[in-house]
Structures are given as C-alpha cells and as structure tokens.
Amino acid sequence: MNRMSKAGSGALILLGVLCMVALVSWLLHDAEAAPKPAEKNQQASQAGTVVLELFTSQGCSSCPPADRLLTALGTERFAGGTVIPLAWHVDYWNRLGWSDPFSSAQWSARQREYARVMRSSQVYTPQLILNGRSQLVGSSERAVRTEIARQLKLKNGGIVSIKSMNHAASFVRVELVASADPSNTSSTMNLVVVLF
C-alpha cells in the first residue's frame, strides 16, 4: 500500500481483514461443516473484525512484552468477532547494531504513513494500530483489550467472501467477491490481501 486516504484507511484495513477472515475460515473448515453462502454473508456482516498491526523490532528492548501479547491475542477466541494479529518489523532500529532479519524499510514506511494519516507526530516501537483507526502502546494489555472490545462493536465497512478456490502444486487461486456498505460512499476503499 503506497498511499492511504484519511477517510479510506480504516475501510482499507477492514476490507483486507474481512478478506483474510473469509480465506482462513474457508481453509480451516470442512466443506460439510461450513455454513451456506447466505449464512456466511449474514455472519460476516454481524461479526466484528479487528486487525492488530504491531510495529516492532528485535532491536527494541521494550518490544518482547508487546510481541507476546500480540501472539496471545491471536490465539484467543473473541465473542464479538475475529482478531487478526500482524507484526511489522521496522528497520530503523538496525542502525543501532542489531540487524533484525525480519525488518523491512517497507514496514517503516507503512508506519510513517499511518502517522501522517492519523496526524501523529511520532512513530515508535512497540506501536499498535487497530483497524487503521487508533494507536496504542502495544504492551499496554488493558488498553489494548478495551480498544479491541470497542472496535468489535463497530459496524463492518463491507463483506468479502470466497467465490472459489483451486489448489495446485505450488499455488492457490482464489476468487473473491467484495461488497461495501452502501452507507459508506464518501470514502475510497482498497482491498488489501495479506497472507499470514
């Protein structure tokens, strides 16, 4: 993602998450046990989704508690919907001696773009962005859980469902259908697919 419009950043993340929720759900559930398509769309529109984007680094001494919290949140079941944990390792810590093998200038740029869109004066680690709408210190468990609960109650910006999926030796072809909430016509939306 190169540019995010202020109005579209939340919708951008939300549609991407819904896409991945649909994909992961489809991959993990047996075809017989899966709900019918109409049922799936109704469930998706009612269930909330929260994307957690943790900006972290192996060179950051205060990041391990945030990394552990992100991992724990990713394994929990949430009554109000789904939480998708993503860790972006930034590269600006590398100049201090320890080079993080997972770091990327792309993730640092993503974090700076969030700061611009959210009109924040700083980027830091461990910074946690929730649904592209809010940011917290990633290790502040109580604050993070409170914000997750709040975000799960918000209306989804749209629905992404899997129309078909075909496996081959080294690739998977997925056909998606996306629909935006008709009341959300004032913002630009982008579909972002994240494999995790």
N, C-alpha and C positions, 0 to 999 in steps of 0.2 A: 504494500500500500504506500504510494508515494505522497498523496495529499488526502487530507480529510477535511471536509467542510465542517464548520462548527455544528450546524444543525444535523448533519448526517453521521457524525462519528458514533453516536450511540446506536443508531439504526444499523450502521455498518457492522459493528461488532455483534449486535443481536442477531442479525440475519446469518452471519457466519457461524455463530454458535448454534442456532437452530439447525443449520445445515449439518453441522458435525453431530449434534444430538441425534438427528434423523439417521445419519450414516452409522454411528456407533450403535444405536438401538437396533438398526436393521441387521448389522453384522453379528450382534451378540444374541439375538433372539431367534429361536427356531421358527421357521415359516408357519408351522401349525399353531404355535403359541402366540404368534403376533396378531394384534388386533386388525380388523378390516380397515382399508384405507380411509373410509369416512370416520371411523372411530379414532384412527391415528391423528387425523387433522383436528378433530374436536379436542383430543387430549393435548396436542401440541399447542393449540390456541389457549387452553386453560392453564397449562403448566408454565411456570416461570423458568427462565434460564439466566444464569449469571456467569459471565466469562471473567475469570480472575487472571489478570496479566501481571505477573511479578517480574519486576526489573531487578536483577540480582547479579552477583559475580562471585566467583571463588576467591577473589582477592579482597572481598569485603568481610571484615571480621564480625559485623553485626547481621549478616545475611543468613547464617545457618538456622536460627530460630524461625525466620520467615520461610525458608525453604522447607523446613519440617512441617510448619503449619499448612503450607500450600499442598504438600503431599497428603497430609491427614484430611484436609477438606476434600481432596479429590477422591478419597476412598469412602467418604460418608454418603449416606442417602439423606436427601432433604425432602421433607413432606411437600413443600411448595413447588418443587421442580428439580432442576438439574444445575449442578455447578461444574464448570469446565475449567480446570487449572492449567495455565500455561506459564512457563518460566522462560523469560528472555534474558540471556546473559549478555550484559553490556560490555563494551571493550575499553571504556575509559579508565578502568582500574588496571589494565595491563601495563601501563607505563610506570607503575609503581614497583614492578619487579616480578610479580606472579602473573604469568600469562594464562588466562582462563581458556582451556581448549574449546569450550562451548560458546565463547563470546563472538560477537559479530558487530561490526560497525552499523549494520542494518538495524539491529535491535536498539543501539544507542540512538540512531536517527528516529526510530519509532517513538522512543521515549521523549525525545526533544519535540517531536510533532505533537504528542499528547500535551506537553507543557504549553506549546503555542496555542492549541485549540482550547485548552482548559484555562488559558490565561494565567498560568502559574509561573512564578519567577524562578523555579528551581527544578532540577531533576536530581534524584538521589537513589541510593540503594539502601535498604530494600523498599522500593516504592511499588505499591499495589494499585492497579487501575481496575475498577469494577465496572463492567459493561460500557466502558468508554465514557462513563458519566461522572464518576467520583474517584478520588485517590486517597489512600491511607498509607501509613507506615505498615509494611507487610507483616511485621511481627506482633502487631497490636491485636491479639486474638479477640478480645471482647469487642473492640470497634469493628473488626472485620466481620465477625459473626452478626453483629447488629446490622451492618450495611447489607450483608447477603440477604438477611431476612427482609429488609426493606425492599431491596431490588427484586426479590422473588414475587412480591405482591404487585409489581408494576405490570402494566399491560404489554404483551409482546408486540413488537413492531411488524411482525409478519410470520409466515409459516413457510418452512422449506421441507419438502418431503422427497423421498426417493421414488422415482418412477420405475427405474430398472437398474440392475447391477449385474455385470458379467465379469467373471474371473477368467484370467488366462495365466500362463506360466509366470510372467513377471509383471503383470499389470492388472489393475481393476478399472473397468469403465463404469462410471456412474452417471445416470441421467437424473437431473434434479428438476423439480418444479417449485418455483418460489412465488409467493403472493404476499404483497404488502398490505398492511391495514389501510383500508381506503381513507380513514380519517387522518392519515399521516402523509398528506400530499405536499406539504410545504418543504420537505427536506429531500436531499439527494440520498439515495441508498446504493450501496455497493455490496455485492455478495463476496465474501471472503471465505475460502475453504482452507481449513487448517487440518493437516493430518497429524494426529498425535496418538 
